[in-house]
Amino acid sequence: KYVDTMLESIASSLLIKYLGHYVTGFQKENLKFSLGSGNAVLENLELKKEALDGLDLPIIIKTGSLGRLSLTIPWAQLKSKPATIVIDGLFILVGPKANDDFDWDAYSQLLHERKMKRLKVVMASREAPKVEDEAKDDSFGSRFTAKIVDNLQIEINNIHIRYEDNTDAKHPFVFGITLEHLAARSTDENWLPKWLEEVMIVHKFVSLKRFAIYCNSGEAPFPSVLTPPALKQKMRERIYSDTEQFLLRPISGSLKVVMNKNQVPNMRIPRYSFDFAFDEICVSLEEEQFFNMMETSQTMRRYQTSLRYRQYRPTLPIHTHAALWWKFAGQAILADIHRKKQVWKWTYIHQRIKNRVAYIDLYRRIQLKKKLTPAEEHAYDLLEHQLCYEDLLTFRTLAEAALKKDVENLKEEEERQKANASYGSNLMGWWWNSGAAQVIDLPLPQFQLSKEEWQDLYQTIDYDYANSHAAYDVPKQYVRTRIRFLLEKGVVTLQEKSNPLMTAVFDHFEIGLAFRQKSTLFSSVLQRVTVEDDFTAGTKFKQVLSPVDLSEPVVQTTIEIVPWDSTTVDHKDDEPVNIVKGIHYRVNIVMRGLDLIYNAPFIQRLITFFGNPMGGGNWDPFEFQIEAAARLERIRSQTPSQLLLSLANHNTFELSVDIKAPTLVIPDHRTREQCQILVLDLGTFSLKTPAVTVKPSFSQQHLNDFYDEFQLSLTELNMLLGTCDTQGWTTSKAYQSSQKPFSIVDKFNIQFQMKICKVDSEELSKVVLSGNLPSLRIQLAQIPGKHLPPI
């Protein structure tokens, strides 16, 4: 019973820590936790209005509620009963935040808390165990967590998050995310529900039902007169509605998870494996929906930019206080100028040196557990508020370097104390020390257990204290985590007021990710893709994009990321089949042929759809290029003194690209049974890199060392003119017809050698290109009675 009380106290503290920030009135005394059964049930919880403030978005929670949260952890019966988490009825209604609804002091405090949290995570990660040592970690904490996770059951029902925006009275809209059901349960190897006991391979099956995203253009917000119960009922009903303007139609799918707990891994079974599977995903986008989303995206981007200047922004209306707003504009511009110039002033440099010395001294004394005076504590807190994240991280790094010897002495003292401590120490040791990345600063109670109580607890979770730190070396080629995503069919539709403009269909799309210790492998396969023209009335060329050969995948891609000082070993049946050294990125792309029908009005309509939605409006695609241009300018500002450093850190690629370029078909008519066509066959595009050479030293630099070399080839390009039947037309049928197409340009090949500069320098050419065209034969005078279709 003493152990039960201890563990339940930990669970209560964690619930308060992670839910208290989001839920109102969530106090320890309000938490009904059954000591006998390990049940915690929370009902009708209200979300705090400021729960989303940490996102820095111009949105505010109008109302939010959680119908039921049930947590069951049978502490004394973990070997026979599962731990369960049930969430039901999470409804969140949000809307745009008013411009005047802003507290600069509260926002400054939020920035400080976020800065310190980020700093805390980085500092903790330096002390966390390395990835290579993951398999050696068999601590009490990891075994205790694993015991709960093995048979953990999660069930989530009825989730609805709804954003209402009526700032533009002419174009109100609502955006929502709904989920009917999600469940995760333990299974056997055949994915049938099963209680797991003493297994080293854990199987989890996650089912998803009716997950959807909608955007209803023209819909007004819910009436403000609705009572909370009526509003919850409406939110619940909309989860099951099929009348929404769906961006993502309700989808169902599954996730199969396999966790390998063996300390000595089987090379064929990753430590973690995730298999996502969906039968069909349908995405639909209307022109007005796109307009609303772009407007909202721009509003949020402008809000993010304006946060830097909110301290200068007047609270009075602009039409009666124009002078204040002109002053605000000047202050905002000058603030950026002063910020850039002050870092070069001697007063700033001198003050920064003083801050560095003071902070390092105070931080070092705190780490040595020396007591500070109230004035010193105030000075330390003031420095942490004034200094930016980068300065704090740098100063702490310098302080830790100076503390290295003192820390080693402290560790030796702690080890001597641990050696003299009683068996088992206390439970909270693993909670803080088993993973430095999980730092808990709650005043959790300390518990002391007898040897017999520790033995009972160890037996419950199958923890072997004597062999808990046995070392096992995991091979570098071992795949620790494998992720696979499979979509049997995907449909993307563009619409204009419910009238389809274009429909794209993807068949058997698969993505794979494999993570080793120091390498990552990405792969993708797309079996088939077609695009249909729903805009042109009476067209005989319904499919404007279709594969030439249905027996092969349209696209196959593999990208592997490998550090320079490592060796990649590809395995098959535990036998190495390929060993390559000195590669940062290995890219392989294979693409098969596609027929592309040229239709100028259809293409122009798609450009209008994305480039100028709703026939105008305030959306400007150029605004989305500003940030990219700024980043490019920062890259271009490198000085010539950085050339060798850039070269030393340059990534090496191994490329193998084999693309059968699309065949462009230009018909003279799209509605006749028979028409003339101009076929532009772009042939096959091939791009390869030469063999990797040994990285040169700085003393042996040659001009070619500053360039990456690529070998490009375009083969079997040609142009044809012919007559064909438009019913069920394909290029293969055109070649096989009785009226053979006439060759305007005979097949020809082009070879290129391209060199791209590795560094940014005004003294070196960016691109060096040379090519070879053996022959080119064009036959225009021999086209009797034929004419070229208009483009």
N, C-alpha and C positions, 0 to 999 in steps of 0.2 A: 504493500500500500504506500510505503514511503517513496518507492521508486515511481509509482503512478503519480503521486502528488508532484514530484520533481519534474517529470516529463510534461505533465499537463500545465504546469506553471510556465515552462518554456514555450509550449504551444500558445498559451494565452498571450504571452508577451510578444510573440511573433505576429499574431493576428492583430494586436494593437498597433504594432510598429508599421505593418504594411497596409492595413486598412484604415487606421486612424486618420491618415492624411486625406482620405477621400470620402469618409463617411462621417456624418454629424452624430454627436452624442454617443460615440463609440468609446466607452470607458471600460476598464477592467471589471468594475463592479456590475456593469450591465451585461457582461458575458456569462451566459448560463452554460457552464461546463459540467457535465455529469462525471464525477470521479469514478463511478463504478463502471460505466460503459464507454467512456472516452468520447462522448458526443458533445458537439457544440452546434447550436442551432441559432441562427440570427435571421430575423424576419422584419420586413417593412423598413429597411434602412434607407435613409435619405442621403443623397450625394451632396457634398459641399459645392457651393457655387464656384469656388476657386480651385476645384480639383484639376482643371485643365490649364491652369496658369503657367505651369512649367513648360508647356509646348510653345510659348511665345507666339500664339496665333490670335488673330482678332476675333475670337469667338468666346462666348460665355455660356455657361450652363443655365438654361431657363429653369429646368427641373430635371431631377434624376432620382431614380429609386432602384433598389435591389429587393426583389420580392422575398427571396429565401436563399440563405447560404448555410449549408449543412456540412459539417466536418466530423468524420468518425475515424478515430485511431484507437483500436483496442490494444493498449500498451501491453497488457499481460497476456494477450492471445494473438500476437503477431504471427505465430506459426499456423494458426487455424482460421483467422478471420481477416478479411481485407480491410485496408484503409480506404475510405470513400470521401469524395468531395462532390457535392451537388450544388449547382448554381441554377436558379430559376427566376426568370422575370427581371432582367436588367434592361431598364428603359431610360434612355438619356435623350433629352431634347435640348438642342443648342441653337444659338443664333449669333449674328454678328455683334461684335462689341461696339458700343458707341465711342466716337472719337474722344469725347470728354471724359469717358469712364477710364481714367488712367491715373495711377498714383506713382509718381516718380520715386518716392522714398521706398515704397514697397517693392517696386521693380528693381531698384538698386540692391536692396537686401536679397531679392531672389537671385540676381546675378552673382552676388557674393556667395550665397549658399551653393549655387551651381558650380562656381569656380572651385570652392573648397571640396565639394563632393568629387569633382573630376580629379583634383589633385590627390585626394585620398585614395581613389581607385588606382591611379598611376603609382603612387608610392607603395600601395599594398601589393600591386602586381609584381613589383621588383623583389618582394619577399616570397611570393607564391612559388610553389614547386614548378620546375620546368616540365614541358610537355613530355620530354624523354623519360621523366621519372613517374609518369602517370601510372604505369603498370605496377610500379613498386609500392604505390600508396595503398595500403590495406589497413588504414587507421580505423579506430573505433567509430569516428564520425562517418566515414564513407561506408562502412559495413552497416551501421545503424540506418543511414539513409537508404542504402540499397535494399534492406529488408522491407522497408515501408514501400518503396517504389515497385518491388517485384510484383505485388498484388494490389497496387493502387488502382482504384477505379474512379474515373472522373466522368461526370455527366453535367452538361450545360444545355439548358433549354430556354427558348424564347428570349433572344437578344435583339433589341431594336435601338439603333442610334440614328437620330434624325436631326438634320440641319435645315432650319427654315430661314429664308432670306427674302425679305420684301423691301430692301433698301431702294430698289428701282421698282416703282409702282407699276410700270408698264411691263416689266418682265420678272414677276415673282417666281420663285421656284423652291423646291424642297429636294434635299439629297439625303438618302438613307442607306443604312447597312442593316440587314436582317439575318438572323440565324434561327432556324427552328430547333435543331438538335445536334449535339456533338457528344460522343461518348468514347471513352477509352477503357479497355478491359484487357486482362491477361488471358492468353490463349495457349494452346499447345502448338506444335509445329505445323498442324493442319489448319490453324487459325480458328479453332473451335474453342469456346469459353472453357477455361479450366483453372482450378486452384493450383498454383505453383508451389512446390515444396522441394527444397534441396535440388534446385536445377541451376546449371551454370550458363545455359542459353535461355534468356528470357524473351518471350514473344508478347508483343502488345498490338492490339488491333484498334484503330481509331476510325470511327464512322462519322461521316458528315452528311447532314440532310438539310436541304433548302437553304443554302447560303446565297444571298442575293444582294445586289447593289442597284439602287434605282435613282433616277433624277427626273422629277415631275415638273416640267416647265409649265408655268401659268397657274400652278396650285398655290393657294394662299395658306398661311400658317393656320394651325389649329386655333379655334376661338379661345380667347383668354378667359372666358367665363366658364370653361370646363373645370369641373371639380377634379382633384387628383385621382380618385377612383375611375371617373369617366375617361380621363386622359390615358390612364394605364390600360383601360379596356380597348381604346382606339389603337394604341400602340401595339397591343397584342394582336388585334384583329388584322392589322396591316402586314404582319409577318406572313400570314397565310393567303394574302390577296394575290391574285393573278392579273390585276388590272393596272398595275404600276407601269410607268415608262422605264423599263429595266435597261440599265447599262450592262449588267451581268444578270442574265436570267437565272432563276433558282437552279443551283447545281448540287449534286450529291457525289460523294467520292469516299475514298478510303485511304488510310495510311497504315502500312505494316511496319512495325518497329521490331528490330532484333537487337538485343544487348548481350554481348559476349562477356561473361564475367571471369573467364579462365585467366589465371595469371600467366600461364604459358600459352600464348595465342595460337590458334589454328590459322595458318596462312590463308585458308579459303574462307574464313568467317571473320569479317571486320568486327571491331569492338562495338561499333554502333552502325546500324543499317536502317535507312528510312526509304520506304517505297510508297510514293504517292501515285494514285491511280484515279483517273476520271474518265467516264465514258464519253461525255460530251460537255463542252463549254461554249455557250452562245453569248457573244458580245454584240450589242446593238447601240448605235450612236446616231442621234438625230442632230440636225443642224442647230437647233435652238439649245439642245443640251450642251453641245460643244461650246456655243457662245456663252452660256451661263458658267460653265466650268472655267473657261479662260478668263472671264471677268472676275470670278472668285479667286483664281490663282493670282491674277494681277493685284487684286486687293491685298492678298496676304503677302505678296512680295513687297508691295509698297509699305505695308505695315512693318515688316521686318526692317526695311531701310529706315523708316521714320523713327524707330526706337532709339537710334543714336542721338536724335535731336529733340526728343520729347521734353527734355528739361528746359528747352528754350521756347517751346510752343505755347502761344497765348491760349487762355481759356475763354476769352471774349470773342464774340462773333466778328467775322472778317468785314462785313459790310458796314459796320459802325466803328471799327477800330483798325482801319487799314494801315496806319502808321506802325502799330504794334506788329502786324504781320510782315511788313517790309523789314522791320528790325529783326524779326525771327529768321527771315530768309538770309539776311546778311550774317547773322550769328552762326547759322548752320554752315554756310560756306566758309566763313573764317575759322570755324572750329576745326575743320579738316586741314586747312592750311597751317594753322598754328600747331596742330598735332604733328604734322610732318616736319615742321621747322624746329620745334623745340628740342628734338632728340639730338640736334647738332650744336646746341648751346652749351657753353661750359658750365653754366649754373645747373642745368639738367644733369649733365654728366657727373658733376660734383655731388649733387644730391643723391643720385643713384648709387654712387660709391658709398656714401654714408648709410643709405638704406641697406645696402648689401652687408656692410660690416655689422650694423646693428641687428639685422634679422638673423644672420648666421650665428652671432653670439647668443641671442635669446633662444633660438631654436636648439642650439647645442645644449644649453643649460636645461631646457625643458626635457630633451631626450635623456639627459643624465639625471632627471628627476630632482633637479634643484629648484627650490621654491623661489618664485619671483615676487618682487614687491608689487603693490597695487599699481604704482606708476609704470613699472616695467610690463605688467600684464596689459595695461592700457596701450602702451607703446607697441607691443607685439600685435594686439588686436587691430590697432590703427594701420600698421604696416600691411597686415593681411588684407585689409579693406582697400588700401591704396595701390598696392602692387598688382600687376597683371598676372595672369596664370603662368606665362612663360618665365617671368622673373622669379616668381615663387618656386617654380620647379627647378630653375637653375640654382637659386640660393640654397634650396634644400639639398640638392645634389652636392654642392660644394661643402655644405655643413656635414653631410654624411661621410664624405671623403675624409674630413678632419676627424670625425668621430670613429673611424674604422677601428683604430686600436682600442679605444675605450669600449666600443661595442663588443669586441672580441673578449675583452676582460670580463664584461658583464655576462656574456654567454657562458664563459667558463664557470663563473660564480653560480649562474642559474643551473648549470648541469650538476654541480656539486650539491646544490639544494635538492634537485630532483632525485639524485641518487639516494638521498637520505629521507625522501618523502615516503609516506605509506603507500602500499600497493594500490594501484588504481588512481591515485591522486584524486581528482574530481572531474565530474562530467563536463564542466564548462571549459576545460582546457582544450578539448578537441573542437568545441564550438568556435573558439577564437583562432586557434592555431592550425587546424587541419586545412584550412584554405584561406590564405590571407586576403583573397579577393572578396570574401564575404565578411565584412567588418560589421559587427553588431555593437552599437554603443548604448544599448539599453542597460539599465541597472538590474540585470537579471540576478536572481538569488543564487548563492553558492550552496552546494549540497555536498555533504560528506557521507559516504556509504561504507559499510563494513565490507570485509573481504567476501563474505557469503553473499551479500546483496549484489556486489559487482559480478560474482560468478553466475548468479541467476540472470542478471541482465545480459551478460556475455552469451550465455546459453540460448537466451530468447532470440538473439539476432545472429547466432552462429559466428561469433567473433572469437578467433584464436589469438589470445594476447601474446603467447610465446612466439608464434610464427607470423606476427602481423607485419613485420618489416623485412620479409624475405625479398631479396633482390632478383629481378628477372630482366634480362636485357632483351628488348623488343627489336627485331631486325628493322633496318631502315626502310626496306621495301614493303613492310607490313601496312596494309590499308586500315587505318584506324576508324575512319568514318566514310561511309558510302551513302550517297543520296541519289535517288532515281525518281524522275517525274515522268509519267506516261499519260498522254492524252490521246484517246482513240479518235476523237473528232472535235475539231474546233471550227466555229462559224463566226465570222465578223461581218456585220451588216451596217452600211451607211444608209441613212434614211432622210427624206425631206418630208416633214409633216406626215409621217407613217407610210410614205411611199418610198419603196427601196430604190436606192441609186446604184449600189454595188454590193455584191455578196462574195466573200472569200471563204473558201472551205479548205481546212487543213486536215489531212488524214494521218494518223499514227505519228504523233510528234513526241519525241522522247529526249529527255535531258538527263545526263549523268554527271555526278561529281564524286571524286575519290580523293580523300585527304590522307597523305602519309605524313611522316614526321616533318619533312622539309620540302615537300612537293605537293602540288595540287593538279589533278587531271579533270578537265571539263570535256564532255562529249555531247553531241546532239545529232539526232537523225530526224529528218522530215521525209516521210514516204511519198506524199503527194500533196499538191496544192493547185487549186483552180480559183479563178476570179471570173465572175459573171457580170455582164453589163446589163443592169436593170433600168438604165436611164434612156438608152436609145430605143425608140419605138420601132418595132418591126425588124430589128436587126437579125440577120442570118448568122452573124458571128457572135453568138451569145457568150461564149467563153472567150474572153480577151486574154486570158493567161491559162495555159494548160500544159502538162508534161508531154514530152514526145514519147518517152518510153515508160510504161507503167510497171515494168518488171524491176526497176532499180529505184532506190530512194532518190529524191530530188536533191537533197542536201545532206552531207555528212561532214561533221566538224569535230576535231579534237584539238584542244589547247592544253598544254602541260607547262606548269610553272616550276622551274627547278633552279635552286641557288647555284651560283658559279662554282663553289667549292665542294659540290656534292656530286654523286654519281647516281644516275637514274637506272634502275634495273627493272625491266618489264618481265613479269613472271607468267608462266603458263604451266599449270600442274607442278608448282613449286620449282620449276627449272627456269633459270634466266635465259631469255631469248634475245635481249638487246641491251647493250651497255653503251651509253654515250656520256662523255664528260664535257664540261665547259659550256653548257647551254642554260640560258636563263628562261627562254620561252621556246617551246616547240609547237608549231601551228601546222595543222593539216586540214585542208578544205577540199572537198570533192563535191562538184555540183553538176547535175546532168541537164540535158537540154530542155528548154521550154519554148512553146509557141506564144509569141506576143503580138496581138492584133493592134495595129495603130488606129485609134479613133480619136481624132482631135476634139470634137465636142465633149466626149466623155471625159477625156483628160482635163480639159478646161473646167468642167463642172467639178471635178475632184479638187482642183486647185482652188476654185472659188469656195468650196466647202470648208477647207482648212485655212485658206489664206485670208478670206474676208467673209466670215460667217454672218448670217442675218443681213447680208447686203450692206454691211458697213459696221457701225458700232465703234466702240473705243478701243477694241483690241488691236494691238500692233505687234506682229511677230518680232519686230526689230528689238523690242525691249528685252526679249529673252536672249539676245546675243550680247548684251552689254557685259554681263559677268564673264562670259567666255572671252570676249575681247580684252577685258582687264587682266585675266589670267595670262593670256598670250603676251600682253605687253610686259608683264612681270618676268616671263621667261626670256623675252628678247632683251631685257635690260641687263643680262649677265655681262660681266667684263671679260676681256680676253685673258686675264689672269686665271680665270676659272676653267680654261680649256682642258688642261691636263686632268684636273679633278673631275670634270664632266666625263672625260674619256675613261678615266679609271672606274667610274661608277656606271658606265654605260652598259645597258642590257644587251645580251647577244641573242639573236633569234635564229631558229632553224625553221624555214618556211617551205612548205610543199603545198602549192595551190594548183588544182586542176579543175578548171571551170569550163563547162560547155556553155558558152554564152547563149542567151535567148535569141531565137530567130525572129527578127522583126518582119511582120507581114503588113503590107499597106495595100488594102483593096481600093478599087476605084468606086465601088458602090457596096453598101452594107445591107441593102434590102432586096437585092435581086437574087434569083436562083443561080445565075452564073455571072461571074465578073472576072475582070483582069486583076492580077495581084503582082505586086513587086515584093520580092523576098530578099531581105538582107540577112544573110547568114554570117554571123559574127565569129563563127568557128570556135576554136578552143583556146582558152587563155591559160597559160601555165606560168607560174612564178616559183622559183626555187632559189635557195641560197647555197653558195659553195660550201665545201667542207670547212668545219671550224678549225682554225689554227690556234697555236699557242698564243696566249695574251702577251704582247710585247712589253718590255720594260720601258721606263721613261727615257733611258739612255739610248734606246734603239728605235725611237719613234720615226716613222716614215709617213709621208703624206697620205698614202693609202690607208694607214692605220686610223685616220680620222673619218673613214667612210665605211658604211655598210654596203656590201655589194649584192646585187640581185640580178638573176638571169630571167628575163621575160621572153615569152614567145607567144605569138598569135598564129595559129595554123588553120588552114583550110577555110579562109574567108572567101566569100563569093557573093555575087548578086544575080538574081534570076528574075525573069519576067514571064508570066504565063497566064493561062485561062483555067478556071477551075469551077466546079460545082460547090456552092457554099453550104449545102446541107451536110452537116457532120464533117466539116473540113478540117484537115490536119496537113502539115507539111509532108508527112510520109505518104499520104494519099495523093498529094500533088505530084510527087516524084514518080508514083506508080501509075498515073493516069495515062490515057492514050495520047493526049496532047502534052508532050514533054515540054517543060518550061525552058525558055531560051536563056542562055547564060550571057548576061551583059558583062560581068567581070568574072573571068576564070578564077578558079581557086588559087590562092597565093598565101605565102607564109612571110612573117616578119619576125626577126630576132632582135632583141634589145639587151643591152647591158646597162643597168642603172646603178648609180652610186648615190647614196643619201648621206649627207654629213651627220656625224654623230653628235656634234656640238653646235652651239649657236655662236657663230663668228662672222663678222663682216669681211674677214680676210679670206674666207674659204667659200667656195661655191656651195650652194645649198644642195643642188642636184646636178649630177653629171650623167648625161644620157647619150648613148651611141647605139646605132641600129644598123640592120642589114636587111634590105629588101631585094631578093634575087631577081624577081621579075614581076611585072604587072601588066596584064593584057585586058583592055577594055574594048568591047565590040558594040558600038552605037550605030554605025552605018548599016549594019546588017539586020535591023529590026524592021521587017516588012509589015506594014499595015498595023503596027502596034504603037501604043502611046503609053507614056509613064503615068501612073495614077497621080492625081494631085495630092500634095501633102498639106 
